Amino acid sequence: MDSTQKVAVITGASRGIGAALVTAYRSLGYAVTAVARSIPPSDDPDVLTHADDVASSGAGARIAKATTDRFGRLDTLVNCAGVFVAKPFTDYTDEDFSTVVGVNVRGFFEVTRSAVGVMLARQGGGHVVNVSTSLVDNADARVTGALASLTKGGLNAVSKSLAIEYAKRDIRVNAVSLGVIQTSMHPTDPGGVQAALHPVGRMGQVDDVVRAILYLEQAPFVTGEIAHVDGGQSAGH
């Protein structure tokens, strides 16, 4: 393999935004490690599929080792794996809390810690992108998702913190803060309820998110940014 080829790790890569990002990074010429709890092998020699639960102990080290064993380096991490559970706050269970915090926070910590360690071990820096939600900035009485705000708010904060911590090591850290995106979680929108949550009057598309992440990937002067891909939600109603 060409040692100058860059390598991206994408979690939550079996479907939706994550799967689209695998294709998008390949179109940029990157090799990709595609991570999900269950994911079939790829026929593309420059795509390594790795089945793992990002919330489990040691997942980050396993993913980093599999990536460097196969491709020899790690340049970009996109933390796309995430869980959203919509309930009134007092209806959340201990199991809900463990699940959401496990994937959204523990998963971020596991994979990012190991990925940044690989980036620091060589010259050339790197890039981390975290997938967040605009509910962090724009609470909405129509959407009861306090655990999303709790966990994704932490991702926004740590994105800025790590961007500053590693700015002089040429490692950039950014986030995309999403509105409601039309994926398998929201495949249709009966009555336009989801569209109405956005000032532009429609749900977001997977390609809207992919374009934003590819912009961040190719914007070397941008770090510590929370890019809102939310149809105007964060600006107001």
BAKOLPA-217695 format. One record per residue (C-alpha): residue in three letters; chain; y, z, x. Coordinates in pm, whole numbers, plus 32768, in hexadecimal, padded with zeros to 4 digits. Example, Ala and Ser with C-alpha at 12.3 -4.5 7.8 and 13.67 -1.06 7.14 Angstrom:
2
["ALA", "A", [7E3E, 830C, 84CE]]
["SER", "A", [7F96, 82CA, 8557]]
END
This chain:
237
["MET", "A", [8000, 8000, 8000]]
["ASP", "A", [8166, 7FB7, 8073]]
["SER", "A", [81E2, 8105, 80F7]]
["THR", "A", [8343, 80B6, 807B]]
["GLN", "A", [82D4, 80A0, 7F10]]
["LYS", "A", [8368, 81C0, 7E4C]]
["VAL", "A", [8290, 829E, 7D74]]
["ALA", "A", [82DE, 8343, 7C26]]
["VAL", "A", [8221, 8458, 7B74]]
["ILE", "A", [8248, 8452, 79FA]]
["THR", "A", [81BF, 8569, 7921]]
["GLY", "A", [8170, 853C, 77B1]]
["ALA", "A", [8114, 83D9, 7810]]
["SER", "A", [8001, 8389, 7716]]
["ARG", "A", [80E5, 8319, 75FA]]
["GLY", "A", [8248, 82F0, 757D]]
["ILE", "A", [8364, 8318, 7674]]
["GLY", "A", [827F, 8378, 7794]]
["ALA", "A", [81A3, 8245, 776E]]
["ALA", "A", [82D6, 8165, 7758]]
["LEU", "A", [835D, 8202, 7897]]
["VAL", "A", [821D, 81AC, 7951]]
["THR", "A", [8257, 803E, 78FA]]
["ALA", "A", [83C9, 8056, 794D]]
["TYR", "A", [8396, 80EF, 7AA4]]
["ARG", "A", [828C, 7FEF, 7AF5]]
["SER", "A", [838C, 7EE2, 7A9E]]
["LEU", "A", [846C, 7F7C, 7BAB]]
["GLY", "A", [834E, 7F58, 7CA3]]
["TYR", "A", [82F1, 80C8, 7CAD]]
["ALA", "A", [818D, 8143, 7CBE]]
["VAL", "A", [8155, 8246, 7BAF]]
["THR", "A", [8082, 837B, 7B76]]
["ALA", "A", [8062, 8395, 79FC]]
["VAL", "A", [8011, 84F8, 798D]]
["ALA", "A", [7F95, 8571, 783B]]
["ARG", "A", [7E90, 8661, 77BB]]
["SER", "A", [7DBB, 8535, 775B]]
["ILE", "A", [7DFE, 83DC, 77E7]]
["PRO", "A", [7D15, 82B5, 7828]]
["PRO", "A", [7CF9, 820B, 797B]]
["SER", "A", [7DE6, 80ED, 79C5]]
["ASP", "A", [7D84, 7F91, 7A3A]]
["ASP", "A", [7EC5, 7F85, 7B07]]
["PRO", "A", [7E7D, 7FF2, 7C6F]]
["ASP", "A", [7FE1, 8077, 7C87]]
["VAL", "A", [7FB3, 8160, 7B5D]]
["LEU", "A", [7EEE, 829F, 7B96]]
["THR", "A", [7E93, 8350, 7A53]]
["HIS", "A", [7E68, 84C6, 7A7A]]
["ALA", "A", [7DE3, 859D, 795D]]
["ASP", "A", [7E73, 86FB, 7972]]
["ASP", "A", [7F22, 8803, 78A2]]
["VAL", "A", [8079, 8837, 7941]]
["ALA", "A", [8084, 8998, 78B4]]
["SER", "A", [7F4D, 8A04, 7973]]
["SER", "A", [7F5B, 8AC0, 7ABB]]
["GLY", "A", [7F47, 89D8, 7BE6]]
["ALA", "A", [7F91, 889B, 7B1F]]
["GLY", "A", [80BF, 8847, 7BF4]]
["ALA", "A", [7FFE, 8864, 7D39]]
["ARG", "A", [7EE3, 8790, 7CAE]]
["ILE", "A", [7FD0, 8681, 7C38]]
["ALA", "A", [8090, 867A, 7D80]]
["LYS", "A", [7F4D, 8669, 7E4C]]
["ALA", "A", [7EB9, 8553, 7D76]]
["THR", "A", [7FFD, 848E, 7D9A]]
["THR", "A", [8022, 84B4, 7F11]]
["ASP", "A", [7EAF, 8478, 7F4E]]
["ARG", "A", [7EC9, 832E, 7E90]]
["PHE", "A", [8027, 82B4, 7EE4]]
["GLY", "A", [8099, 8385, 800E]]
["ARG", "A", [81E6, 83F5, 7F7D]]
["LEU", "A", [829F, 846B, 7E46]]
["ASP", "A", [8403, 83F9, 7DFD]]
["THR", "A", [8446, 8439, 7C8E]]
["LEU", "A", [83C9, 852F, 7B89]]
["VAL", "A", [840C, 8501, 7A16]]
["ASN", "A", [83B4, 8639, 7952]]
["CYS", "A", [836E, 858E, 7806]]
["ALA", "A", [825B, 8674, 7785]]
["GLY", "A", [82E5, 8752, 7674]]
["VAL", "A", [8292, 8808, 7532]]
["PHE", "A", [836D, 882D, 73FE]]
["VAL", "A", [830E, 891A, 72E4]]
["ALA", "A", [83FE, 8921, 71BC]]
["LYS", "A", [83F4, 8A6A, 70FE]]
["PRO", "A", [84E2, 8B74, 7084]]
["PHE", "A", [850F, 8C66, 71A5]]
["THR", "A", [8457, 8D89, 7103]]
["ASP", "A", [832D, 8CAB, 70B0]]
["TYR", "A", [82DF, 8C64, 721D]]
["THR", "A", [819D, 8D03, 7297]]
["ASP", "A", [813D, 8D84, 73EC]]
["GLU", "A", [8064, 8C4F, 740E]]
["ASP", "A", [818D, 8B6C, 73C2]]
["PHE", "A", [8258, 8C1D, 74CC]]
["SER", "A", [8144, 8C01, 75CF]]
["THR", "A", [810F, 8A90, 7586]]
["VAL", "A", [827C, 8A29, 758F]]
["VAL", "A", [82DD, 8AFE, 76BA]]
["GLY", "A", [819B, 8A9A, 776B]]
["VAL", "A", [81E2, 8924, 7763]]
["ASN", "A", [835D, 891D, 7761]]
["VAL", "A", [839E, 8A2C, 7864]]
["ARG", "A", [825E, 8A7B, 7921]]
["GLY", "A", [8209, 8909, 7930]]
["PHE", "A", [8361, 88B7, 79BC]]
["PHE", "A", [8342, 89CE, 7ABE]]
["GLU", "A", [81E1, 8972, 7B29]]
["VAL", "A", [8219, 87FF, 7B5D]]
["THR", "A", [837F, 8809, 7BDB]]
["ARG", "A", [8341, 8916, 7CDE]]
["SER", "A", [8229, 884C, 7D7C]]
["ALA", "A", [82DB, 86FC, 7D5C]]
["VAL", "A", [8419, 877D, 7E02]]
["GLY", "A", [8342, 8813, 7F15]]
["VAL", "A", [82B7, 86B9, 7F60]]
["MET", "A", [8416, 8621, 7F59]]
["LEU", "A", [8496, 8726, 804E]]
["ALA", "A", [8376, 86E9, 813F]]
["ARG", "A", [83F5, 8592, 81A0]]
["GLN", "A", [853E, 84DB, 81CE]]
["GLY", "A", [85BC, 8411, 80A8]]
["GLY", "A", [8607, 850C, 7F96]]
["GLY", "A", [8598, 84DB, 7E30]]
["HIS", "A", [85F1, 84F1, 7CC2]]
["VAL", "A", [8588, 85D2, 7BA1]]
["VAL", "A", [85D2, 857F, 7A35]]
["ASN", "A", [8598, 867F, 7922]]
["VAL", "A", [857C, 8623, 77B1]]
["SER", "A", [8648, 870C, 76D6]]
["THR", "A", [86D7, 8712, 7575]]
["SER", "A", [8837, 8704, 74EB]]
["LEU", "A", [87E0, 8829, 740A]]
["VAL", "A", [883D, 88F9, 753C]]
["ASP", "A", [89A9, 888B, 7517]]
["ASN", "A", [89B6, 8840, 73A5]]
["ALA", "A", [8904, 893B, 72C8]]
["ASP", "A", [88BA, 88A7, 7173]]
["ALA", "A", [885D, 8970, 703E]]
["ARG", "A", [8781, 884C, 6FD1]]
["VAL", "A", [86A2, 8870, 7105]]
["THR", "A", [85FB, 89C1, 713F]]
["GLY", "A", [8580, 89AB, 72A4]]
["ALA", "A", [85EF, 8AE5, 735B]]
["LEU", "A", [84D3, 8AD5, 7456]]
["ALA", "A", [8541, 8976, 74B8]]
["SER", "A", [86A2, 89F4, 74F4]]
["LEU", "A", [8620, 8B21, 75B3]]
["THR", "A", [8544, 8A58, 769E]]
["LYS", "A", [8606, 8912, 76BF]]
["GLY", "A", [8749, 89D3, 76F1]]
["GLY", "A", [86A2, 8A64, 7823]]
["LEU", "A", [8653, 8906, 789F]]
["ASN", "A", [87C1, 88A1, 787E]]
["ALA", "A", [882B, 89D1, 7945]]
["VAL", "A", [8726, 89A9, 7A56]]
["SER", "A", [8774, 8835, 7A76]]
["LYS", "A", [88D5, 888F, 7AE1]]
["SER", "A", [885F, 89AF, 7BB9]]
["LEU", "A", [8765, 88DD, 7C7B]]
["ALA", "A", [8858, 87BB, 7C97]]
["ILE", "A", [8943, 889E, 7D59]]
["GLU", "A", [8831, 894E, 7E1D]]
["TYR", "A", [87A8, 8806, 7EA3]]
["ALA", "A", [88DF, 872A, 7EA7]]
["LYS", "A", [88F3, 872A, 8022]]
["ARG", "A", [877F, 86DE, 803B]]
["ASP", "A", [87AE, 8598, 7F7A]]
["ILE", "A", [86E3, 860D, 7E4F]]
["ARG", "A", [878E, 85C2, 7D06]]
["VAL", "A", [873E, 8677, 7BC1]]
["ASN", "A", [87AD, 85F9, 7A6C]]
["ALA", "A", [874A, 861D, 78FF]]
["VAL", "A", [874D, 8546, 77C7]]
["SER", "A", [87A3, 8603, 768B]]
["LEU", "A", [870C, 8552, 7561]]
["GLY", "A", [874A, 8530, 73F0]]
["VAL", "A", [8629, 84D6, 730A]]
["ILE", "A", [8565, 83B8, 73A7]]
["GLN", "A", [847B, 82DB, 72DE]]
["THR", "A", [8327, 832B, 7374]]
["SER", "A", [81D6, 839B, 72EE]]
["MET", "A", [827D, 84E8, 7295]]
["HIS", "A", [8374, 842D, 71B6]]
["PRO", "A", [82DA, 82D5, 7177]]
["THR", "A", [839B, 829D, 7034]]
["ASP", "A", [84CC, 8332, 6F8E]]
["PRO", "A", [849D, 834A, 6E14]]
["GLY", "A", [85EE, 8363, 6D6B]]
["GLY", "A", [86A6, 8346, 6EB6]]
["VAL", "A", [869E, 84BE, 6EF1]]
["GLN", "A", [8675, 84A1, 706B]]
["ALA", "A", [8773, 8387, 7088]]
["ALA", "A", [8872, 845D, 6FD2]]
["LEU", "A", [8865, 855F, 70EA]]
["HIS", "A", [891B, 8467, 71CD]]
["PRO", "A", [8A83, 83F2, 71A6]]
["VAL", "A", [8A15, 828B, 71F3]]
["GLY", "A", [8932, 8299, 70C0]]
["ARG", "A", [87E4, 8247, 7160]]
["MET", "A", [86CA, 82E4, 7224]]
["GLY", "A", [86B3, 829E, 7396]]
["GLN", "A", [85B2, 81AE, 7422]]
["VAL", "A", [84CF, 81E8, 754B]]
["ASP", "A", [8586, 80D4, 7605]]
["ASP", "A", [86CF, 8193, 75DD]]
["VAL", "A", [8637, 82B1, 76A5]]
["VAL", "A", [8593, 81D0, 77A7]]
["ARG", "A", [86DD, 811D, 77EA]]
["ALA", "A", [878F, 8269, 7821]]
["ILE", "A", [8688, 82E7, 7914]]
["LEU", "A", [8686, 81A0, 79D5]]
["TYR", "A", [8800, 81B7, 79EE]]
["LEU", "A", [87E2, 8313, 7A84]]
["GLU", "A", [86D2, 8297, 7B6F]]
["GLN", "A", [87B9, 8189, 7BF4]]
["ALA", "A", [88FA, 8258, 7C02]]
["PRO", "A", [88F5, 8306, 7D57]]
["PHE", "A", [8A48, 83B1, 7D22]]
["VAL", "A", [89D6, 845A, 7BDE]]
["THR", "A", [8938, 85B3, 7BF0]]
["GLY", "A", [894B, 86EA, 7B18]]
["GLU", "A", [898B, 860A, 79EA]]
["ILE", "A", [8915, 8655, 7886]]
["ALA", "A", [8918, 84F7, 77F1]]
["HIS", "A", [8920, 8500, 7676]]
["VAL", "A", [884B, 83F5, 75D2]]
["ASP", "A", [8885, 8473, 7473]]
["GLY", "A", [894B, 837E, 73A0]]
["GLY", "A", [8A82, 8454, 73C2]]
["GLN", "A", [89ED, 85A2, 7356]]
["SER", "A", [8A80, 8661, 747A]]
["ALA", "A", [8BDD, 85D7, 7431]]
["GLY", "A", [8BE2, 8660, 72CF]]
["HIS", "A", [8BB2, 85F8, 7165]]
END
